[in-house]
Amino acid sequence: MEEPQLHHRLVAAPQVTRCGLSEAELETIAPVCPAKAPPLWRRLRKKIRCSGPIAKSLLLKFIPVLRWLPRYRVKEWLLGDILSGLSVGIMQLPQGLAYALLASVPAVFGLYSSFYPVLLYSIFGTSRHISAGTFSIIAVMIGSVTESMAPNENFMLPANETVLDVTARDQARVEIAVALNFLVGIFQIGLGLLQFGFVVTYLSEPLVRGYTTAASIHVTVSQLKNLFGLRLSQKNQPLSLIYAIITICSKLPQTNLGTLVVSLVALVTLFGIKFVNQKFSSKLKMPIPIELIMLFVATGISYGAQLNARFGIAIVGDIPVGMRPPSVPDSSLFGSLLGNAFAIAVVTYAFTISVCKMFSMKHAYKVDSNQELIALGLCNLFGSFFQCFTIGTAMSRSLVQENTGGNTQLVGVIASLVILAIILKAGELFVHLPKAVLSAIVIANLQGMYKQFADIQLYWRTNQIDLLVWVVTFVATILLNMDLGLVVSVVFALLTVIFKTQLPHYSILGLIPETVIYRDVAEHPQAKEIPGVKIFRSSANLHYANADLYAEALKAKCGFGVEELIEQKKKAVKKLKKAQEKAEQQAKKEQKKMEKEHSLKKEDTMEYLAVSNGVVVELEDINHKPPNTTEEATLKSLGLAHPPFHSLILDLTAVSSVDTVSVKVLKNIFKEFAEIEVDVYLSGCQESVIKQLEMGNLFTKVITKAKLFPSIHDAVTCLSRGQGQSMMQEMKDLSNTRM
């Protein structure tokens, strides 16, 4: 089989022949003309000025529906959006009911949370494919807060301490969830208005995936009580997951066998049909709505067989029909919810924006990260007045929305109308629905999260630092609970960034023959060092935290003891200076002795040579000092070995900025290597870096811009030109590079 021919577009590359240039020479050819920033008052006026086009642009940015709705392609998109909206709405029903249990609130509040916020996201959201609504990870975070602040023990009837006042408990937990949602919305809107959408960049993909994987374990454990028919209380504290597992194991003898049978049947059915949906996804026009089918079948069997009355199987219970009037969240709870609200706000946004970006990259459109933050905030803030708990997005529903032909945010409107119909008319049909079935639906929808354990193998092969972030995040979230786990994970991820800047890759570069390319001589055997020239490169930026490490690594890579040689020279110079001072004193004594013996006049003093300790000092007029030979001393004259190179080039192409500390370190490098007769040069400095070097007073009469070069090869070429024919010949022997 013939290989396909690759056709490349031919481009006429300009043929340039030039000699090397320093930055000083380059500035004479192409002077730097920095753009002048407009005055502050003009910039402020531009920011606060409001014209018709600016107002329209802001309105379209803040309310995206005004942008996409007039451009809606009815013939191309409407049918797909309707089918997708119905599919997502059908899926929202069981998930809304199930995730309400995760949040430890009555099931109907899951339906409310699947209606109001979803409708609002269709107006303010910028993603065409995510399905806004209830989300298991967020629901379990809410549940940990509601159960810890309103535990069962606080609602036992005083007449009989074994009877629980369920109505009072549920009401208290709803108030907590609603107040929490209000604060989450405030945080998200505030961060969005302050353009803090970039904050999510500090939540790396390994961190998010490790966190959601650990959260899925929390969700699974929280549902075991419903699967086994046990009564447990949940606590929001470190090691609460471990305590919960121990408690469940200790209470296994109390398992309700009827509940366990229902759970096993539901789990096997759900996982089996989901496997079929995945296996034959290309042949099925839409996935089999097994969750919806399971709801109706389980409710029918429960009602017909009287599972609650005969076997004690817990059921959903009363689901009020109709909408609730709006109410104001309880502000007295705000103080105790601030920390949890901020953590939930960040996690919700992080997961939502990651799903948004995944679909936007796949379908080639742009999502506005700050507007997404504002949209989520509005959904949660507005929803809190209608007894909704915090919403985000679920990957499973979003994939269904995409695969069933969803094209725009209209899908959310149709899905919310499906939920509205259920709230108004059909909610009471699910009174006899077993809670075990809802828990089975929750666990079945976490299978995508369970697959993230495969990340361990992936990160082991690709990047061990990312693997470490994943593992630390997972372990911290499992052991410390979800809020503290998030804090520890973010701090650790930031520490890895600091670690990377503290320990970059340092290398000595050599020239690859017949090219002008310089590579690490340790990794490229073909690369050869330029005779008499040492080229040093760091892979990281240069700042106060790693500047000293940079200098230490440079000295370590030089191949000899730089500091030892400097110390040897200082000792030799000091010894020479003492010898000179001793010789000078001896010479003065000899001169005075001669003057006294011969009665010589001061004006007619002859010059003598005095020899003391082997050092010859010329005697001149007594008013003149002997020459300071210590300043003229060289390594050769002192009998010390010269370094194996005469020039050192620091490649700063990886450096985007320098601070005052790094400038001082560079000054010290120039000074120290000058003492051992090695000239230091800088190459590859960006214009912003050169400006910062100027502001840091690096340049003096000794360190001029003639020591800066645009590239390594410019530096090498200029050095070869300055060092004469010997180095030129060595360069020609090393490479056939055209100069």
N, C-alpha and C positions, 0 to 999 in steps of 0.2 A: 504494500500500500504506500503510495507516494505521500510524502509529508507536504502539508499545505505551504504554499509559497507566501512569505510575509513581504508585503509591499510597504516600503517606507517612503514617506514624503521627503524628497531631497530639498535641503535648505543650503543656500550659499552662505557658508560661514565666513566672516571677515578674517583675512589673514593679517595678523598683527605681529610685527617684530619690534621689540623695544628692549631697552636696558632696564635694570631694576631701578625703582624709585623709592625714596623715603617719603614719609608724610610731608616733610618740609618742602621737598621738591614737587610733590604732587599738588600741594596747595598753591604753588606758583603757577602751575598749569591749569588747575581747576579749583579756584578759591572757594572756600565754604561760605555760603550765603544762607545762614539760618533763617527760617521763616519767622517773621515777627508775629507774636501772639497779639490779637486785638486787645485793646484796653479792657480792664475789668468791667467798667460801666457799660461798655458795648456788649460784652458777653452776657451780663445780667439783663440788659434790655432785650437781647435776643431770646433769652430764656423766658422772660415774663411777658413778652409781646404776644398778643393774640390777634390774629387776623382770621378771615373767613376760611382760607385753606388750612391754616394750622388747627383751628377749632374742629373742622371736619375730619382732619387726620386723627386728632386725639379721640374724637367720638367713635370713629371706625375702629381705632385700636382698642378702645375700652369696651366697645360693644361689637364684637366680631360678627354677630348675626347680621348686622347692617351691611357688612361687606360681602358675605357669601350668599345671603338669601337673594338679592337682586340678580346674582349671576347663576342662580340654580338652574341646572339643565333638567327640565321636567321629564322629557322623553327618555333621557339616558339614565337618570338617577332615581326617579320616584319609585318605580317598582322595586328596585333593589333595597331602597331605604325602608319601604313598607314591610317587605318580607323580613329584613334584618331587624327592624323595630319590634315586630311581633315575636321573633325568635328570642331577642334579648329580653323583652318584657316577660315572656314565659319563663326564662331563666332567672330573671330578677325575683320572681315570686318565691321559689323555694329558698334561694340564697338570702333574700331579705328576712324571711321567717327564721332561717337557721342562724344567721349572723346576729340576730337580735338575742338569741340564747347566749351567744358568745359574749355579747355586751352585758349580759345579765339583766335584760329588761324584757317586758312582755313582747310577744311575737309581733303584735300589730305595729309596734314602733319601728320594726324593720321595714314594714310596708311604707310607713310615712317617710322613712329615710330613703326609700327607693323611688319616691315620687317628687317631692319638692326640690331637693338638690339636683336631681337628674334633669328636671325641666329647666332649672336655672343654668346648669352647665351648657345646655344647648344654646343659650343666649350669649354667655360670656366666655365659653371655652374656645380654644383655637385648634384642638385636635379633632380630626374628622373620624377617627376610628376607635378611640378609647370609650369604654362603657363606664360612665360615672355611676357610683352607687356604693352599696355596702361592700366591705372588704374584710376578709377574715383576720388579717394581721392587726388592722386598726381596731376591729371589734374586740379582739381578745385583750388589747391594751386598755380599751375602755372598761371591759369587764373586770380586769384586775383592779382598776380604780374604784369602780362602783361597789364591788364585793368587799374591798378592804375598808371603805368608808361607811358601808352599810351592811355589815355582816349579819348572818341569820341570828346570832346570839342576841342582837339588840332588839329583836322583834318577836320574842317569845311572849305569849299571853301570860299576864301575871297570875291568872287563876290556875293555869296549867302550863308549867315551864317546858313541856314537851310539845306543845302546839304552837306552830309558827303563824304569825299574822302576815300572810302572804301579801295581802292588799297594801298594808302599810309599808312593808319592805319594798315592794315593787315601785310604789309611789316615790319613796326616798331615792331609790336607784335611778329612776327616770329623771328626777330633779338634778341629781349629780351628773348624769350623762348629758343632759341639756345644758347645764352650766359649763361643763367641760367643752362642749361643742361651741358655745358662744365664745369662749376664750381662744379656742383653736382658730375660729374665723377671724377674730381680732388680730391675732399674731400673723396669720397668713396675709391678710389685707395690708397690715402695716409693713411687713417685709416686702410685699409686692410693690407698694407705693414708693418705698425707699430703694427700689431696684436691687433687692437682695436676692434675686433669682439665681445669682452666681454661687450662692452658698452651697447649693447642691453639688458643686464641683469638689467640695471637700468630702463628699460621701462617694468614695470610689466604688467601682462595680464590685470588686471582691468584698468590700465592706457591706454593701447593700445585699448582695446575694448570701453572704454568711449570716447577716442579720435576719433576713426573711426565712432562711432555712431553720435557724434557731427558733424563730417565732412560730414556724409551722409545728415544731415540737411542742411549744407552749399550747398552741391551739389543740393539738391532738390530745395532750394530757388533760386539758380542761374539759374535753368532751367524753372522757372515759367514764365519768360519773353517770352521764346519761346512757351510755352504751351498756353499763352494768347495772343500772338502776340504783345507784348509791346516792346518798345525800352527803355532800361535802361543802365546806366553805373555802373560798379562795382568798389567799393573802398576797398582798403586794409588798414583798420584802426579799432580800437576798436569800438564795437557796429555797425559795418557796416551791419551785418546780420539784426539787428533790424531796421536800417534805410531802408534796402532793402525791408523788409516786409511792412513797413509803406508806402514806395513809391509805391509798387505794389498795395496795397489796395487803395491808392488814385487815381491810374490810371486804376482801374478796369473798369470804364465806357468807356475807350478807347479800350477795348478788341476787337480783331478781331474775330467775331463769327465763321467765316470759320476755322480759326486756332484752336479755342477752340473745334469745332466739330471733326476736325482731331485728336486732342490730346486725346479727350475722347474715340473715337473709337479705337485708337492705344493702349491706356492704358488698356482698358477693354479686348481687344484681347490678349495683351501680358500677363497680369496677369492671364487670363483664361487659356491660353495654358501652361503657366509655372506651374499652379496648376495641370493640367492634367499630365504634365511631371513628377511632383513630386509624384502624387497620383499613377501613373501606371509605376513608374520607373523600377519595377521588371519585367514588361511585355514588355516594350519597349527596343529594342536592342540598340537604341540610342535616345536621346531626340529629339523632334520635333524642327528643327531649325527655330523657329518662328521669330527670328530677321531677318534672311536672307529672309525668305518669306515675312516679312513685308516690307523690303526694296524694293523688286521687285514689290510687289502689290501697295505700296504707290507711287512709282515712276511712274508706269504705269498709275494709276488713275490721278496723278498730271499732267502728260504729256497729257493724253487724254482729261481731263476736263479743262485744262489750269487754274489750281487753282491759280497760281501766277498772271496771267494777269487779271482774272475775279474777284477774291476774295482777292487779295493782300496777299496771304499766302506766307510767306518767304520760299525760297528754298535754297539748298546748293549752287547752281551756278556752275560756271566753275570748272572742275576738270582736271588739265593738265594730258595728257597721257605721260608716259615715266618717266625716272629717271632724277633727277637733278644732275648736276656736284657738286663735293664737294667744300666747301668754308670755310674760316676761320671765327670763331665767332668774333663779334665785341668786342675787348678788352676794349674799352672805357666804356662799361657798367659794367665791372666786379666790380668796387668799390661799386656801388649801389646795387649789387645783392648778396654780400657775406653772409649776415645774412640769407636771404631767402634760398640761396643755401644750407647752412649747415642744416637748419631745414628740407628741403625737402630730403636731403641726409639721414638724420637720420630716418625720418618717412618711407621713401621708404625701407630702409634696415630693420627696425624693423618689418614692416608688412611682407616683403618677407621672412625673416628668420623664423618668427612664422609659416607661411604657410609651409615652407620647413620642419621644425621640426615636424609639424603635420603629414605630409605624410611620413617622414622618420621613425617616431615611428610606424606608422600603417603598413608599409611594411618592417620594420626591416633592414634598411640600414643607413649609417651615412652621414651627410652633414657637410662640413667644413665651419664654420661660417666666418672665415677670407677670405677663397676663394670665398664665396658668395659675400662678400663685394667687393672684387677685380673684380669679374665677373660683378656685377652691375655697378661698376665704369667704366670698359672697354666698356660695352654696351652703357652707357650714354656719355662717352668721345668720342668714335668713332662715335656714332650717331649724336653728335653735329656738326660734319663736313658735315653731309648729311641732315641738317635741321630737325632733330628729336627732340622732347621734351622728358622729363624724363620719363622713364618706370619703372615699378615694376612688380607686379603680381596681377592678379584678381582671387579671390576665385572661382567665378562662372566658369571661363574658366578652372581653375585647376581641379575642380570637374568633369567637362566634360571630360577633358583629362584622368583622372583616370577611370571614369566610362565607357568610350568607348574603354578601353583596352590599353591605353598608358603604355609603360614599360620603355622607355629610353628617353634621350634628342633628339633622332631622330625625335620625334613628332614635336619639334620646327622647325626643318629643313623643314619638309613637310608643316607645317602651314605657314612658311615664303614664301615658293614657291607658295602657293595659293595666298597670298597677292601680290607677285611679278607679277603673271599672271594678277591680277586685275589692278595693277598699269600700266602695259604695254599695256593692251588691253581693259579692261572693265571699267575703271574709269569713262569715259565719259557717261556711261549709267545712272549714278546717279545724273546728273546735275539737274533734276527736282524733286529730293527727298525733301519733306518738312522738314524743320528743326524741326518742332514740333514732327515728328516721331522719329527723333534721340533723342530728349529730353525725349520722352516717353520710348525709349529703355534704356536710362541712368537711369531713375527713376525705371523702372521695374527690372533692375539688382541690385538695392540697397535693395531689399526686405530682403536679408540676413542680411544687416546692421540694418534694422529696427527691426529685431527679437532680436537684442542685448539689447533692452529695458527690456527683460525678465531677464537680469543680475541683475537688481535691486532686484527682489524678491529672486534670488539665493544668492546674497551676503548678503542680510538681514538675511537669515537663517544661513549662514555659517560663515561670517566674516564681522563685521561692519566696520572695518578699510578699508578693500578692497572696501566696498560699498562707504565709504567716498572718497576714491581715485577716484572711478568711477564717482561719482557725481561732485566732484570738477573739475575733468578733463573735463567732459561734459559741465558744466556751464562756465568754463573759456574759453573753445574753442568756445562756442556759443557767449559769450559776447566780448571776447578780440581778436577774429579772430584766425586763425589756427596757425600762427607762435608764437604769444605771448601766446596763449593757451597752446602750447606744452611746452614752457619754464616754465610757472606757474605750469603745471601738474608735470613735472619732479622735480621741487623744492619741491612741496608739497609731492610727493611720497617719496623723500629723508627725508623730515621732519618726515614723519610717521615712517621711520626706526629709526631715532633718538629718536622719542617718545617711540618706543617700547623698546629701550635700556635704556631710562631714567626711565621707569616705568615697570620693569619686575615683575614677580610674586615671592614674598618672602614667604618662608614657614618654619615652624618648623617641623622636621621629627620625626617620632616615629617608633618603631619596630613592624612589624606585627607578632603576635605570631606564633611560630613553623616555622619561616622562618628566613632568613638573609636579608630580604627586608625592606627598610625604605621608608615610604611614609608620605605625608603631613597629620598631625593629624587633620587639619581642614576639610579635604575632605575624610578621611578614619577613621571612628569611631573605627575600629579594631586596628589601629596603636596606640601604647602607648609609651609615652616618657620614656626613660631610667632614672631611679631615679638618681638624682644628675648630669645629663648630659643634656645639651641643644644642639641640632643639628640644624644648620641654613643653608638654601640653597637659592640661587638666580638662577633664570632661564636664566639670561643673562650673557654676558661676562662682565669682569671687566676692566674699563679703566677710563681715566681722567674725562670723562663726567658724569659718574654715581658712581664713587668711594665714594664720600661723601654721596650720597643717600643710598649706600649700608651700610655704617656705621650707618646712622640714622635709617634705617629699622631694622638693627640688634638690636640696643638698644631698639627700640619700641617693638620688638618681645620678649624681655627678660622677660617681665612680671613685671618689677620694674623699678624705675628711676635710671638708671646707673649713669648718670651725677649728679643727686641729691645726690646719695650715696657717690660718689667721693668727692663732695663738702662738705658733712657732715663730712667725714673723715678728709679732709684738715682743716676744722674749728676746729674739736676736737684735731687734732695734733697740730695745731697752739696754741690752748688754753693750751694744755699740755706743750708745749715748753715754753710759757710765764710763766706758773707756775713753771717749772723747773728753768728758768732763775731767777725768783724772789726768789725761795728757795735757789739757789746757791749764790745769792748776800747776802741774809740774813745769810747764813752759813758762808760766808767769814767775815761778820761783827762780828758774834759771835766768830769766831776763833780769829780775831784780838783782840777782847775785852778780851778773855781768856788769849791770849799771854801777853797782857799788864798787866792784873791783876796778873798773876802767874809767869810772867817773864820767860816764857818757851822758850827754845832754839828751833830753827827751825828744827834741826835734830831730836829732841826728841818729836816732836809734836804728841800728841795722837789723836786718832780718836774719833770724837764726832758725835753725831747725833743731827742735828738741825731740828726742826719742824717749818714749816712756812706755814700758810694757808692750813693746813691739808696734806701737801706733805712732806714725810720723805726723807731726803737726807743724804747719808753717807759721813762724812767728812774724807777725806784721806789727804795725804800730800798736801800742798798748791800748789805744782808744778804740781799735777795731776788733770785733769778735771773730772767731774762726768760723768758717762756713758750716752751716747746719747739714752735715752729711747724712743724718738720719732720715731727712725728708727725701733725699735722693737715692736712698738705699733700695735696691731691687732684690727680688728673690734670688736672682743669680749671684749678685754681689754678696748676699748674705749666706750663700751656700745652700739654699733651699731648693727643693724640686719644684719646677713649674707645673701647673695643672696641665692635664692632657689636651686642653683646648684653650683657645685664646678668645673665643666669642661664645656668648650664650644668648640664644633666641627664645623668648617666652611667647609661645603661641596663645593669644587671648581670643581666638575666634569663638570660643564657647562662652565668653564673658559678655553679658548684656548690660551690666552696671557695676560700678565700684563705689564703695563707701570710704569714709575717712580712714578707717582702720586698714582696709586693704591698700589704700594709697600709701600709708605709712610703711606697710610691709614691703611694698614695691620699692620705696625709697631705700629701705634698709638692704634689700637685695642688691640694688645698684651700688650701695656703699660698700657692702661686704665683699662683693666680687671685684670691685675696683681695687681693694686692698691686696688681692692676690693676682692683680694684673689681668683680669678677665673683663672684657667689655660686654655689657648687657644691652640687649635690644628687645623691643616689643613688636609683635606682628599681629595682623588681623584684628586690630582694634576698630570697633564700630565708632561712628562719629559721635554718638551719645557718650560712649566711654571716653573718647578723647576729650570731650568737653568736661566730663567729670574729673578727669586727670588734671586738666587745667585749673578747675575750681579747687581741687585738692592741693594745688601748688607742687605738683610733681616736677614740673619743668623748671630748671635753673640754668645757669650758664654752663654747667657741666652736662646735665640731662636735658637735651634739647629735642625738638621734634625730628631732628636728623637721626635719632635713635628709634624712631617709630617707622614701621613699614606696613603697607597695605596687605601684604601676604608674606608667607614664609619664603617663597621663592624670590620675591623682591629683596628681602633681607639677605638671603644667601648670595644673590647676584651682586648686590652692592658690596657685600663683604669681600667677595672674590675680586671685585674691581679695586677695592681699597687695599687688599693684602698683596696685590701684585701678581706677577706671572706664576709664582710657585703654586699658589692656590688655584689659579685658573687651570694649570696643567693637571692638578689633582682632580678638579671638577670634570675635566674632559675625560680623564681616565675612568671616572666613575659613571658618567652618563653622557649620552649623545644629545643632550637637550639643546635645542636652538635658543640662543639668547636673543 
